[in-house]
Amino acid sequence: MVTTEALRQIPFVDLKTQYRSIAGEVNQAITNVLESTAFILGKEVSLFEGEFAAFCGAKYAVGVDSGTSALEMALRAYDIGPGDEVITQGNTFIATTLAISYTGATPVLVDIDPLTSMIDVSAIKKAITAKTKAIIPVHLFGHPADMNPIMAVAREHNLVVVEDACQGHGARYKGARVGAIGDIAAFSFYPGKNLGAYGDGGMIVTNNESVAGKIKVLRDVGQRQKYYHEVKGYNHRLDSLQAAILRVKLKYIDQWNEARRQNAAYYNDLFKDLDVVTPVTAEGCEPVFHLYVIRSDRRDALKHFLQERGIATGIHYPI
Ligand SMILES: *Cc1c(COP(=O)(O)O)cnc(C)c1O
């Protein structure tokens, strides 16, 4: 029996409800992979890569084992490494800066636009030095970064733009999907992301054929042809099982994102007379609300108040 008490619990993420709505299809997809025993790369991964590239409106997509790997491989594909500086925003998740550090490059953190919480383009301009090689704008919380002025600055200074789209699957900026606007983009399929696997996974999206080809070699122990190791590669492949699951979920992502936008609009309405700052959607943007983030001067008290009433919240990011 479901008690009134249980009904009042609002978890921060509820993966079970979503799974139940597609269980038949997902279980069949998993069984098909088990029956085929093609666990590494293969048909499911290449089909998903094609479908995900099409979803983004980009030419190429390369599956990898996490969003963090996607960011790192994207930077490596452009030969970014020791001595180089990469600009990103201070309020992002640690993985953005970890990926920069892994290559040996130096992360340079800049401030955000206080209205949208996205990277501040004037702060990017001030941070550019002779060592700057790339900019990583983050579509944080599922809201697109202001890509047009970022691309203009990047072109002027000959910098690579790597979109961190790990929270942005399906978001649109002036009509275009995020992931197809910069030079290259990284997505995460961590289970709690808008498009989540049942384990780890990630994707690199680009319109650059040679860069996509380079990453295919890099992710698979440096080989294009079995046992011919052209470069010092990595084991950063996307699992076939995850690809099969994600192919099922990709069919629903637009519908799920629309439901998130409707919930956000509902919350905006409920919060409008309260002393909290609700999320701002910049002009021409269609966010996907990976997170619905509000700001309050009494944050900890508000969190406690909600917690006592069974409503879970998170702080992004607490430290
Ligand atoms: C989740 C996330 C990542 C890393 O993705 P993983 O798949 O967990 O490695 C990178 N950047 C941002 C902004 C993220 O939210």
The ligand as a Gaussian input file, in Angstrom:
#p B3LYP/6-31G(d) Opt

LIG

0 1
 C       28.369000      15.130000     -16.269000
 C       29.253000      16.210000     -16.746000
 C       30.519000      15.954000     -17.283000
 C       31.170000      14.607000     -17.249000
 O       30.451000      13.549000     -17.725000
 P       30.735000      12.051000     -17.183000
 O       29.993000      11.219000     -18.155000
 O       30.200000      11.973000     -15.798000
 O       32.207000      11.825000     -17.249000
 C       31.234000      17.002000     -17.801000
 N       30.757000      18.265000     -17.781000
 C       29.569000      18.569000     -17.245000
 C       29.088000      19.973000     -17.255000
 C       28.775000      17.553000     -16.695000
 O       27.596000      17.856000     -16.146000

